[in-house]
Amino acid sequence: MNRKILSGPPLNYTTNSSLGQFFFESAERFGNRLCQIDPKCNKKEIFSSVKKKSVTIALGLRKKGITSQDLIVTCSTVTLDTAIPILASFYLGAKVANLDVTLSRRQIKHLLSLVSPSVIFVEEPSLSLIE
């Protein structure tokens, strides 16, 4: 096996919960442990911070009427904030699609016409692709 790939014993774990519930409960359990790292700017974030931000977004989405029948789209580069609306969507059982910011405006327009999202999360530099 490649020396750069870590491996361990098989994971014998099953769950009857959703991915959103799984992350929420894991964030409770791992609270102050490191959750994600942005190597570009060497910023780090712990589970409790990710959970707090994603729950805030989930509550806002729920106020807007987002349910498991809705589709949430994100369009951004990978940052510490990228996962936040995705996790929020998982908490609500909503579907998630991610648009690659390197796609052309024509490609993005075509993809959006296929999926009809209820909400789109866009980082500011990518806003012109969506407008």
Secondary structure by P-SEA (a helix, b strand, c coil): ccccccccccccccccccaaaaaaaaaaaaccccccccccccccccaaaaaaaaaaaaaaaaaacccccbbbbbbcccccccaaaaaaaaaacbbbbbbbccccaaaaaaaaaaccccbbbbccccccccc
